[in-house]
Structures are given as structure tokens and as C-alpha cells.
Amino acid sequence: MIRRPYACIAALLLALALLLPLSPVHAQVVLPDFAELVERQGGAVVNISTSTTQMARGGGPRGLPQFPNIPEDDPFFEFFRRFLPPNPGAPSPREQESRSLGSGFIISNDGFILTNAHVVDGADDITVRLTDKREFRAKLIGSDRRTDIALLKIEATGLPRVALGDANRLRVGEWVVAIGSPFGFDNSVTAGIVSAKGRALPQENFVPFIQTDVAINPGNSGGPLFNLRGEVIGINSQIYSRTGGFMGLSFAIPIDVAMDVVAQLRSTGRVARGRIGVVIQEVSKELAESFGLKKPTGALVNSLERGGPAQLGGIEPSDIILRFDGKVVGSSSDLPRIVASTRPGSKVPVEVWRKGQSRELSVMVADTPDEKANPRGPQRGQPGPQGQAPSVPPNNVPRAQARQGLAVVDLTAEQRSQQRIGAGVLVEEAQGNAARAGIRRGDVVVAINNVEIKSAEQFNALMGQFERGRNVALLVRRGENSIYIPLRIEPNG
């Protein structure tokens, strides 16, 4: 009898608990159902197969019996071909056909198809197979290697087509679906989420990639990436992998970038891109401090094309481009995309940070030459292998005074002529903090922050004026390339 009140209270609490709704933590999680999306859009996804005919020789490359297993793409192949006599009994050249597979999707009822440029690059024949097993021979309307977009056309009408979405509305964490032909398995469906937006990849300056964890494998290239509304918001293009297979990092080209390329390919057969003739690099926290910028943002100009649009518009080395044509340049990877999307021939405003304050300039945007006429070189100001650093002076030159681990000497007239520069000092020795920052013996220091260096005496005087603990930016010339390197001023340097 004594326990009855407690039993009544317990029963009351249980009843209240049953009446209360479940908290979000305990609520049942319902995963999305992709079946309806695939039924509606899967028919517009196609399989693309290509064939390419190449000349080959039987019995080993070019009839070299001593080295029968060297493939033609091996770096030693050209050496042996040139310097060893051919085998008189070697078979004559024969045609060898290579095939590749990819994916694509129909964007119009009359047969226009979108895919990756690398899927059809160099192909002699392109075959498109639909989900109903019909096959068509496709014509290449045009392709653009810089964005990896290709436009095909098949002679058919009444075809199913995909719905196009807005990649700008895509949110990180949102579900996405890929349909394609991995390893030739037609209309395979994989799903995942958006991992990041606006990714910049090495040597890929014109595409703000969508990163996902959707399973993408060889054969998925060129296939569509859908949102849950069944709209294409990207084209699956690349994966990051150490093994050649999927590792959870896949990248898609935003559909708005692709459709802009398609519009130009259909109207002119080529893609026009703006250019201003600058070499840029990322603004690190240390470099921002060196130039008096409150936060690391923008694109740091370390060199200019002589007589190029940027130089004619008043842009100088050490300028940090903050805005271009009214668009914010958040990082150096933003600038190539913004400039490339600007119509050649237009005059646009450019905001730069120079000597501690913002300035407004105006630049006339030029046209980017076709890729064949302008092969890609080192990007974003990273020192490359081209060119030779000027030789370090012999021992009979007076020993240079060391500042912050750097001993520099004046350039000779011959060295200035070789480097085609009118200023700078030669690094004779780099130790300690300077060596850790990445400065090497043989580099040429052209400027400190915004000040051009003309002599070793001036260099040492400037380095002695900086307070310890602050960062300064050294413009370093190495071979044919230049880069700003931040150097922290140490006490007793």
C-alpha cells in the first residue's frame, strides 16, 4: 500500500512520455529514394564508345630485337629508335585500333549530346548507344580541352533529354546521383553527397569543380550528376586516386560552365576567353602581413607580360588584385576563371591593393590564343624547370655581407642581360631562416615588398630596417619564373 503512490506517478510519467513527440535525435532517419529520378532521367544518359587507328609494328617497337618489350610511350623508346640500327627483318608497320568507353547525356530532342573532351579526344569514330539499344554514329561539333567539354550530334529526333538545373543553388551536404557506364556497365547508378564547391585542381584554372563522394570509375566520364529534383547540375569528369579506382574523391564540372561552352561551340566552333597577361600566386597569411593587408585574400601579381593588357592598364608587380569586373577575387584560383569568362575586347574595372591602400584601375581584356598555339606552362608563379639561374660569382669576388641568412652580391652586366632584368641582386649564400623559407643559392632577389632592389648595399640596408618578428615578401627570380617568398625577420639575423 505504501508503494501505490509511486506506482501511480510512474504510470503518469509513462503516459506523458508516450504522448510527447520523439526528439530529433531519436527520430527515424529516412534516406532518399532515387528510383523515380532514375526512371525519369535514365533514358537520356548514353554510352559513348570511340575507336582510334594508330600505326604499330609487330614483334616489338620499331623492330628492335634487343629491347622487345619497350612500349612506344616509354621515355627510353625515342633514344633507342634514334641511336640503334633497325632490324632488317622487322615486320612492316600495321594499323592498330584502340577503343575507349565513356558516358554522355542528351540535352536536346534532336540529338545534341554533352560529354567530356577527353572521352572523344583523337577519336576516328564515335558511337552513341541509347538505353533502348539503338546505336548512332556521332559527329563531333566541337570540344574544349581547357574545360574538358565536348558537344556531339546524332541524327535522330524525339529523343529523351535531361532537365538542366542551377549549380549555383547547390549546397554542400546535398544528395546527388550519378548515372554512367563505369567499366562499360551501362546506366549504373551511384549516389553520395556534395563534399565541397568551387574546388581548384592543379593545372585546371578555368573550372570551379564540384567535389562529391559519389562513386565514379573509368567509363563514368562525361556522365551527368543530378540533384534530387532530377536536374543535371554537373558533368562527372575526374577522380582523385592513388590506385586508379574510386577513393571517395570525385569532381564534376558545373553545368552552367558547360552550357556556356556549348553555346560558343554551337555558334563559332571555338571558345573565346579573356586574358590580361599576369602571373599570379596565392596570398598567404605571411604575404598579406608583408603587404599590409588585413587578411589573406586576392591574387598577388609577381610578373607581367610585356606590353600585355595588365601592364597597359597600369597593373604592377606586387599588386594584389582584389576585384575584377566587380567580382570579388577571394583567392588566386578565382582570378583565371573570372578573367576567362570576361568577353575579350571589354574594358573592365580592376581593384588592386598597392602600398597599403586600394586603387581602381581599368584593363582592356584580350583574347586567349588557341591551346595549340599557346602550350600550358608553369601556373601561378611557381618556379619551373625552364631557364638557367645566373652563375654564382667566383671566389675572387668580395665576400657578401649576410642579412637574415642571405648573402647577396650585385649582378654583373652580363647576368642582367642574360636574365633580361634591370634590377635585382644575386643570392650567393642562403642559410637558416632564408633556406627554410625556400630561397636558394643562385636565386635573384628582385624586390622587397614593393621596393625594387638595385644593389646589395640597398638590400642590406632595407633588411636592417625591419622590426624583428615581422614578415617581408621577397620577389625571387629563378630561371624564367618569379615568385614572392615570405621571410620572417629574426633577431640578430
C-alpha positions as CSV (number, residue, x, y, z in Angstrom):
1,M,0.0,0.0,0.0
2,I,2.9,2.3,0.7
3,R,4.3,1.9,-2.8
4,R,1.0,2.7,-4.6
5,P,1.6,6.5,-4.9
6,Y,4.9,5.8,-6.6
7,A,3.3,3.4,-9.0
8,C,0.7,6.0,-9.9
9,I,3.4,8.6,-10.6
10,A,5.4,6.2,-12.7
11,A,2.3,5.3,-14.8
12,L,1.6,9.0,-15.3
13,L,5.1,9.7,-16.4
14,L,5.0,6.8,-18.9
15,A,1.7,8.1,-20.4
16,L,3.2,11.6,-20.8
17,A,6.3,10.1,-22.5
18,L,4.1,8.3,-25.0
19,L,2.2,11.4,-25.8
20,L,5.3,13.6,-26.4
21,P,6.8,13.6,-29.9
22,L,10.2,12.0,-30.5
23,S,13.2,14.3,-30.3
24,P,15.2,14.8,-33.5
25,V,17.9,12.7,-32.1
26,H,15.6,9.7,-31.8
27,A,13.5,10.4,-34.9
28,Q,13.7,7.8,-37.6
29,V,16.1,8.9,-40.4
30,V,14.6,8.3,-43.9
31,L,17.1,8.0,-46.7
32,P,16.1,9.4,-50.1
33,D,14.6,7.1,-52.8
34,F,16.4,7.6,-56.1
35,A,14.2,5.2,-58.1
36,E,11.8,7.7,-59.6
37,L,14.7,10.0,-60.6
38,V,16.4,7.2,-62.4
39,E,13.2,6.2,-64.2
40,R,12.6,9.7,-65.4
41,Q,16.1,10.7,-66.4
42,G,18.0,7.5,-67.1
43,G,16.8,7.2,-70.7
44,A,18.7,10.4,-71.6
45,V,22.0,9.0,-70.4
46,V,24.0,7.4,-73.2
47,N,27.1,5.1,-73.6
48,I,29.8,6.5,-75.8
49,S,32.5,4.3,-77.4
50,T,35.3,5.5,-79.6
51,S,37.9,3.9,-81.8
52,T,41.2,5.3,-82.9
53,T,43.5,3.8,-85.5
54,Q,47.3,4.0,-84.9
55,M,50.3,2.7,-86.7
56,A,52.2,0.0,-84.9
57,R,54.8,-2.7,-85.7
58,G,54.6,-6.4,-84.8
59,G,57.4,-8.2,-82.9
60,G,58.4,-5.2,-80.7
61,P,58.8,-1.5,-81.2
62,R,60.4,-0.4,-84.5
63,G,62.0,-3.8,-84.9
64,L,64.5,-3.6,-82.0
65,P,65.1,-7.2,-81.1
66,Q,67.4,-6.2,-78.2
67,F,64.6,-4.4,-76.4
68,P,61.4,-6.2,-77.5
69,N,59.2,-5.1,-74.5
70,I,59.7,-1.3,-74.6
71,P,56.4,0.4,-75.3
72,E,56.3,3.4,-77.6
73,D,55.3,5.8,-74.7
74,D,58.3,4.8,-72.7
75,P,60.9,7.7,-72.3
76,F,63.7,5.4,-73.5
77,F,61.9,4.4,-76.7
78,E,62.9,7.5,-78.6
79,F,66.5,7.1,-77.5
80,F,66.8,3.5,-78.8
81,R,64.8,4.4,-82.0
82,R,67.3,7.1,-82.9
83,F,70.6,5.6,-82.0
84,L,70.2,1.8,-82.6
85,P,70.0,0.4,-86.1
86,P,66.7,-1.1,-87.1
87,N,66.3,-4.8,-87.5
88,P,66.2,-5.6,-91.3
89,G,63.8,-8.4,-90.7
90,A,61.4,-6.4,-88.6
91,P,57.7,-6.6,-89.8
92,S,56.3,-3.6,-91.6
93,P,54.1,-1.1,-89.8
94,R,50.5,-2.2,-89.3
95,E,47.3,-0.5,-88.2
96,Q,46.3,-1.0,-84.6
97,E,42.9,0.0,-83.3
98,S,42.4,1.2,-79.8
99,R,39.0,1.6,-78.1
100,S,37.7,3.6,-75.1
101,L,34.4,4.0,-73.3
102,G,32.7,6.9,-71.6
103,S,29.3,8.4,-70.9
104,G,27.2,11.3,-72.0
105,F,23.7,12.7,-71.9
106,I,21.2,14.2,-74.3
107,I,20.5,17.9,-73.9
108,S,18.0,18.3,-76.9
109,N,15.4,16.2,-78.5
110,D,17.1,16.5,-81.9
111,G,20.3,14.7,-80.8
112,F,22.8,17.1,-79.2
113,I,24.9,15.3,-76.6
114,L,27.2,16.5,-73.9
115,T,30.3,14.6,-72.7
116,N,34.0,15.2,-71.7
117,A,36.5,16.2,-74.3
118,H,38.9,13.6,-73.1
119,V,36.3,10.9,-73.9
120,V,36.4,11.7,-77.6
121,D,39.8,13.2,-78.0
122,G,41.6,12.0,-81.1
123,A,38.8,9.5,-82.0
124,D,38.3,8.5,-85.6
125,D,34.8,7.0,-84.9
126,I,32.3,7.9,-82.1
127,T,29.4,5.6,-81.4
128,V,26.5,6.5,-79.1
129,R,24.3,3.8,-77.7
130,L,21.0,4.6,-76.1
131,T,19.2,2.6,-73.3
132,D,16.9,1.1,-75.9
133,K,19.9,-0.5,-77.6
134,R,19.8,1.8,-80.6
135,E,23.2,2.9,-81.9
136,F,24.2,6.0,-83.8
137,R,27.4,7.3,-85.3
138,A,28.1,10.7,-83.7
139,K,29.6,13.8,-85.2
140,L,31.9,16.0,-83.1
141,I,30.6,19.5,-83.2
142,G,33.4,20.9,-81.1
143,S,35.4,20.4,-77.9
144,D,37.3,22.5,-75.4
145,R,40.2,20.9,-73.6
146,R,40.6,23.6,-71.0
147,T,37.1,22.9,-69.5
148,D,37.1,19.2,-70.8
149,I,33.7,19.7,-72.6
150,A,32.7,18.2,-75.9
151,L,29.5,18.5,-77.9
152,L,28.3,15.7,-80.1
153,K,25.4,15.4,-82.6
154,I,23.5,12.3,-83.7
155,E,20.8,12.2,-86.4
156,A,17.7,11.4,-84.5
157,T,14.5,13.1,-83.3
158,G,12.1,12.7,-80.4
159,L,14.8,11.7,-78.1
160,P,14.5,11.9,-74.3
161,R,16.5,14.7,-72.8
162,V,17.7,15.7,-69.3
163,A,16.5,18.7,-67.3
164,L,19.2,21.2,-66.5
165,G,19.5,22.7,-63.1
166,D,21.3,25.6,-61.4
167,A,24.7,24.6,-60.0
168,N,24.9,27.9,-58.0
169,R,22.0,26.7,-55.8
170,L,23.8,23.5,-54.9
171,R,24.6,23.2,-51.2
172,V,27.4,21.3,-49.5
173,G,26.0,18.2,-47.9
174,E,23.2,17.9,-50.5
175,W,22.4,14.4,-52.0
176,V,23.5,13.9,-55.6
177,V,23.2,11.0,-58.1
178,A,25.5,9.9,-61.0
179,I,24.4,7.8,-63.9
180,G,27.0,6.4,-66.3
181,S,28.8,3.4,-67.7
182,P,31.7,2.5,-65.3
183,F,33.9,-0.2,-67.0
184,G,31.2,-0.4,-69.7
185,F,28.3,-1.3,-67.4
186,D,25.6,0.8,-68.9
187,N,23.3,3.0,-66.8
188,S,24.9,2.3,-63.5
189,V,23.6,4.5,-60.7
190,T,25.6,5.7,-57.7
191,A,24.8,8.3,-55.1
192,G,26.5,10.5,-52.5
193,I,26.7,14.0,-51.2
194,V,28.3,17.2,-52.3
195,S,31.6,17.4,-50.4
196,A,32.7,20.9,-51.5
197,K,32.1,23.6,-54.2
198,G,34.5,25.7,-56.2
199,R,37.4,23.3,-56.0
200,A,40.6,24.4,-57.9
201,L,42.6,21.5,-59.2
202,P,46.3,21.6,-60.3
203,Q,46.6,22.8,-64.0
204,E,42.8,23.3,-64.1
205,N,42.3,27.1,-63.8
206,F,39.0,27.5,-65.7
207,V,36.6,25.2,-63.8
208,P,35.3,25.6,-60.2
209,F,34.8,21.9,-59.7
210,I,32.0,20.3,-57.6
211,Q,33.6,17.8,-55.3
212,T,31.5,14.8,-54.3
213,D,31.9,11.3,-52.7
214,V,29.8,9.7,-55.5
215,A,31.4,6.5,-56.7
216,I,33.0,7.4,-60.1
217,N,35.1,5.0,-62.1
218,P,36.6,4.8,-65.6
219,G,33.6,4.9,-68.0
220,N,31.7,7.4,-65.9
221,S,33.5,10.3,-67.5
222,G,31.1,12.6,-69.3
223,G,28.0,11.3,-67.5
224,P,25.5,13.6,-65.6
225,L,25.4,14.5,-61.9
226,F,21.8,15.0,-60.8
227,N,20.3,16.8,-57.8
228,L,17.3,15.2,-56.0
229,R,14.9,17.2,-58.3
230,G,16.2,15.2,-61.2
231,E,18.2,18.2,-62.7
232,V,21.7,17.9,-64.1
233,I,24.0,20.2,-62.1
234,G,27.3,18.8,-63.2
235,I,29.3,16.6,-65.6
236,N,31.4,13.9,-63.9
237,S,35.0,14.5,-65.1
238,Q,37.8,13.4,-62.8
239,I,38.7,11.4,-59.7
240,Y,41.5,11.7,-57.2
241,S,43.0,8.2,-56.8
242,R,46.3,6.6,-55.7
243,T,45.2,3.2,-57.3
244,G,43.3,4.2,-60.4
245,G,40.0,3.3,-58.8
246,F,37.4,5.3,-56.8
247,M,38.7,6.6,-53.4
248,G,35.9,8.9,-52.3
249,L,37.0,12.0,-54.2
250,S,35.3,12.8,-57.5
251,F,34.9,16.0,-59.3
252,A,32.2,17.4,-61.6
253,I,32.1,20.4,-64.0
254,P,29.3,22.7,-63.1
255,I,26.5,22.6,-65.7
256,D,26.5,26.4,-66.1
257,V,30.2,26.3,-67.1
258,A,29.5,23.5,-69.6
259,M,26.5,25.2,-71.2
260,D,28.4,28.4,-71.7
261,V,31.0,26.4,-73.6
262,V,28.2,24.6,-75.6
263,A,26.7,27.9,-76.7
264,Q,30.0,29.1,-78.0
265,L,30.8,25.8,-79.7
266,R,27.5,25.8,-81.5
267,S,27.8,29.4,-82.7
268,T,31.5,29.7,-83.6
269,G,33.1,26.3,-83.1
270,R,35.6,27.6,-80.6
271,V,35.6,29.1,-77.1
272,A,36.7,32.7,-76.6
273,R,38.3,33.5,-73.3
274,G,39.6,36.7,-71.8
275,R,43.2,37.1,-70.7
276,I,45.2,40.0,-69.1
277,G,48.8,38.7,-69.1
278,V,49.7,38.2,-65.4
279,V,51.4,35.5,-63.5
280,I,49.9,35.3,-60.0
281,Q,50.2,33.4,-56.8
282,E,48.2,32.8,-53.6
283,V,48.2,35.4,-50.9
284,S,49.3,33.6,-47.7
285,K,48.9,35.0,-44.2
286,E,52.6,35.9,-44.1
287,L,52.4,37.7,-47.5
288,A,49.3,39.6,-46.5
289,E,51.1,40.9,-43.5
290,S,54.1,41.8,-45.6
291,F,51.9,44.0,-47.9
292,G,49.8,45.5,-45.1
293,L,46.6,43.6,-46.0
294,K,44.3,42.8,-43.1
295,K,43.5,39.2,-44.3
296,P,44.9,36.8,-46.9
297,T,42.7,37.5,-50.0
298,G,43.0,38.3,-53.7
299,A,45.7,37.3,-56.2
300,L,49.3,38.5,-55.9
301,V,50.9,39.6,-59.2
302,N,54.5,38.6,-59.4
303,S,55.2,39.2,-63.1
304,L,53.5,40.7,-66.1
305,E,53.5,40.1,-69.8
306,R,55.5,42.9,-71.5
307,G,53.0,45.1,-73.4
308,G,50.2,42.9,-72.2
309,P,46.7,44.1,-71.2
310,A,47.5,44.3,-67.4
311,Q,50.7,46.3,-67.9
312,L,49.0,48.7,-70.3
313,G,46.2,49.1,-67.8
314,G,48.6,50.1,-65.0
315,I,48.9,46.9,-63.0
316,E,52.3,46.4,-61.4
317,P,54.2,43.5,-59.9
318,S,53.4,43.2,-56.1
319,D,49.8,44.4,-56.8
320,I,47.2,42.3,-55.2
321,I,44.0,42.0,-57.3
322,L,41.0,42.2,-55.0
323,R,38.2,42.7,-57.5
324,F,37.9,42.1,-61.3
325,D,34.9,43.5,-63.2
326,G,33.1,43.9,-59.9
327,K,33.6,40.3,-58.8
328,V,35.5,39.5,-55.6
329,V,38.7,37.6,-56.0
330,G,38.8,35.6,-52.8
331,S,41.8,33.6,-53.8
332,S,44.3,33.3,-56.7
333,S,42.3,30.4,-58.2
334,D,39.3,32.7,-58.6
335,L,41.0,35.2,-61.0
336,P,41.7,32.9,-64.0
337,R,38.0,31.8,-64.0
338,I,36.7,35.4,-63.7
339,V,39.0,36.7,-66.4
340,A,38.4,33.8,-68.7
341,S,34.6,34.4,-68.5
342,T,35.0,38.0,-69.4
343,R,34.3,38.9,-73.1
344,P,37.5,39.7,-75.0
345,G,37.6,43.4,-76.0
346,S,35.7,44.7,-73.0
347,K,37.2,47.3,-70.7
348,V,36.7,46.4,-67.1
349,P,37.4,47.9,-63.7
350,V,40.1,46.3,-61.5
351,E,40.6,47.0,-57.8
352,V,44.2,46.4,-56.6
353,W,46.0,46.7,-53.3
354,R,49.2,48.7,-53.6
355,K,51.5,50.1,-51.0
356,G,49.0,49.9,-48.2
357,Q,45.9,51.2,-50.0
358,S,43.3,50.3,-52.5
359,R,43.4,51.6,-56.1
360,E,41.0,51.5,-59.0
361,L,42.4,50.7,-62.5
362,S,40.9,49.8,-65.9
363,V,42.1,47.0,-68.1
364,M,41.2,46.1,-71.7
365,V,40.7,42.3,-71.8
366,A,42.4,40.4,-74.6
367,D,41.6,37.1,-76.3
368,T,43.3,33.9,-75.2
369,P,45.1,32.2,-78.1
370,D,44.1,28.6,-79.0
371,E,45.7,25.9,-76.9
372,K,47.8,24.5,-79.7
373,A,49.4,27.9,-80.3
374,N,50.0,28.5,-76.6
375,P,51.0,25.4,-74.7
376,R,50.5,25.4,-71.0
377,G,53.5,26.3,-68.8
378,P,54.0,26.6,-65.0
379,Q,51.0,28.1,-63.3
380,R,50.5,30.6,-60.6
381,G,54.1,31.7,-60.4
382,Q,55.6,28.5,-59.2
383,P,59.3,28.3,-60.2
384,G,59.6,25.8,-63.0
385,P,62.5,23.9,-64.7
386,Q,62.8,26.3,-67.6
387,G,65.8,28.6,-67.9
388,Q,69.1,28.7,-66.1
389,A,69.8,30.6,-62.9
390,P,72.8,33.0,-63.3
391,S,76.1,31.6,-62.2
392,V,77.3,32.5,-58.7
393,P,80.4,34.7,-58.8
394,P,83.8,33.0,-58.5
395,N,85.8,33.1,-55.3
396,N,87.7,36.3,-56.3
397,V,84.5,38.4,-55.8
398,P,84.5,40.1,-52.4
399,R,82.5,38.1,-49.7
400,A,79.0,39.4,-49.3
401,Q,77.6,40.6,-46.0
402,A,74.9,38.2,-44.6
403,R,71.5,39.5,-43.5
404,Q,68.8,37.1,-42.2
405,G,70.9,34.2,-43.5
406,L,71.1,35.8,-47.0
407,A,74.4,36.9,-48.5
408,V,73.9,38.7,-51.8
409,V,76.1,40.4,-54.4
410,D,75.4,42.8,-57.3
411,L,74.6,41.3,-60.7
412,T,77.1,41.8,-63.5
413,A,76.1,43.5,-66.7
414,E,76.3,40.1,-68.4
415,Q,74.0,38.5,-65.9
416,R,71.4,41.3,-66.2
417,S,71.5,40.8,-70.0
418,Q,71.0,37.0,-69.6
419,Q,68.1,37.4,-67.3
420,R,66.6,40.4,-69.2
421,I,66.2,42.3,-65.9
422,G,67.2,45.8,-64.9
423,A,67.2,45.2,-61.1
424,G,68.0,42.5,-58.5
425,V,70.8,41.0,-56.5
426,L,72.3,37.5,-56.7
427,V,72.0,35.2,-53.7
428,E,75.5,33.9,-53.0
429,E,74.5,32.1,-49.9
430,A,71.2,31.1,-48.2
431,Q,71.2,29.6,-44.7
432,G,69.0,29.3,-41.7
433,N,65.6,31.0,-41.9
434,A,66.1,32.1,-45.5
435,A,66.9,28.5,-46.6
436,R,63.9,27.2,-44.7
437,A,61.7,29.7,-46.5
438,G,62.8,28.2,-49.8
439,I,65.4,30.7,-51.1
440,R,68.4,29.0,-52.8
441,R,71.9,29.9,-53.8
442,G,71.7,31.3,-57.4
443,D,68.3,33.0,-57.0
444,V,67.9,36.6,-57.9
445,V,66.0,38.9,-55.3
446,V,64.3,41.5,-57.4
447,A,62.3,43.3,-54.8
448,I,61.5,43.5,-51.1
449,N,57.7,44.1,-50.6
450,N,57.0,47.0,-53.1
451,V,60.6,48.2,-53.3
452,E,62.8,47.3,-56.3
453,I,66.3,46.2,-55.4
454,K,69.2,47.6,-57.4
455,S,72.3,46.8,-55.3
456,A,73.5,44.6,-52.5
457,E,74.1,47.7,-50.4
458,Q,70.5,48.7,-50.8
459,F,69.3,45.2,-50.0
460,N,71.3,45.0,-46.7
461,A,70.2,48.5,-45.7
462,L,66.5,47.7,-46.2
463,M,66.7,44.3,-44.4
464,G,68.3,46.1,-41.4
465,Q,65.3,48.4,-41.1
466,F,62.6,45.9,-40.5
467,E,61.4,45.1,-37.0
468,R,62.1,41.6,-35.8
469,G,59.2,39.2,-35.8
470,R,57.5,40.7,-38.9
471,N,57.2,39.1,-42.3
472,V,58.6,40.7,-45.5
473,A,58.0,39.5,-49.1
474,L,61.0,38.8,-51.3
475,L,60.3,38.7,-55.1
476,V,62.6,35.9,-56.2
477,R,63.5,35.2,-59.8
478,R,64.6,31.6,-60.6
479,G,65.2,30.8,-64.2
480,E,62.4,32.2,-66.2
481,N,59.9,32.3,-63.3
482,S,59.3,34.6,-60.4
483,I,57.6,34.1,-57.0
484,Y,57.1,36.0,-53.8
485,I,58.6,34.2,-50.8
486,P,57.7,35.4,-47.3
487,L,60.7,35.7,-44.9
488,R,60.3,36.3,-41.2
489,I,62.8,38.7,-39.7
490,E,64.6,37.0,-36.8
491,P,66.5,38.8,-34.0
492,N,70.3,39.0,-34.6
493,G,69.7,37.9,-38.2
